[in-house]
Amino acid sequence: MELVCSKSYQVSVPVLDYPYGSLDNATVQPLLGCYRVDYLVETIPRVTRLRDLVTEAREVYLVGTEEARTADPSLSSLINVNSWEDMKYRRLRSWTKSYLILR
């Protein structure tokens, strides 16, 4: 988490899949994201979904799996775990680069 939160942008969030040119179709992980407090105070009153916090931001740093592997080589911190079996058997097989989006 320190890797994601160490960025100085409005939003810093892990991304598992990023179709070039379209943040709308990216597989972002907003529950694992870090958000600047001033941005949250300004934005929360007008959004209805957690994902909107990512799409509304002017500065978004998408932490790709390539960068995330420097802190977590197995990417186990990005796996959705709902049961012990998920923790044991699921492996993340995604490979993305980090991107900065300024609007």
N, C-alpha and C positions, 0 to 999 in steps of 0.2 A: 504494500500500500504506500510505503514511503516513496517509491519510484513514481507513482501516479501523482501523489500530492506534492511532490517537490517542484512541480511546474508552476510558473507564475502567470497563468492565464485564467480567464473567467471560469472555464471548465476544462478539466483534464480527465479523460475517460478511456478505459481500455476498449479496443475495437478488435473483433474477431474476423470480420470480413468487411472490406471497403471497396465497393464498386466505384471506380474512378469517376469523379464529377457528381456524385449523388450521395450526400449524407443521409438522405431520406431512406435509402435502402441499406445503409451500413448496419452491421450487427454490433451496435455499441452496447456497453454494459453500464447503464446509468446508475445502478445500485452500487457499483464499485468505483464510481467517479468521485472526484473532489471538486468542490465548487467554492468560489470566493464568496465570503459572507455578504459583501456589499452587492454582489450580483444577485444572490438569493433574495435579499431584502427587496430589491428593485423588481425582480422577475416573478417570484412566487404568486403575488396577487393576480397575475394575468395568465397563468398556465393551468392546464387541467390534467396533464400527464407528466410523469417524471421525465420521459423522453423529450418533452418540450423544453426542458431546461437546457438540453444539449443543442437542439435545433434553433433556439432563440438567441443563443450566445453569439457575440461578435468575435470572440477569441476562443477557439476550441482546439485543444491539443489531444489528438487521438493517439493513444499509446498502443502501438502495434505489438504483435506477439514477438517479433524479433527483438524489440527493446525489452519487453517484459521478461524474456528468457534470461536477460542479464541478472535479474534479481530472483527469478523463479524458473530454473531450467526445465522443469516438468510442466509448467503452467498450471499446476494443481490449484493455485489460488483463483483461477478463472473458471473452474469447472462448477457447473450448477449441481449442487448436492442436495438431494431430497431424501436419500436413504444411505445406509451403510454400503449397499451394493454399488451405488453411484460412485462413492469414494474409492471403492476397490477396483471397479472394472472400467470406468469411463476414462478415456484418455482424450486430450484435446489435440486435434491434428490440424491446426490452422496455422498459417504463416502470413503475417501482415507486417508492413512497415509502419512506422509512426508518421503522422501527418499533422501539420499545423494549418488551421483554417482561420483566416482573418477576413472579416466582412466589413 
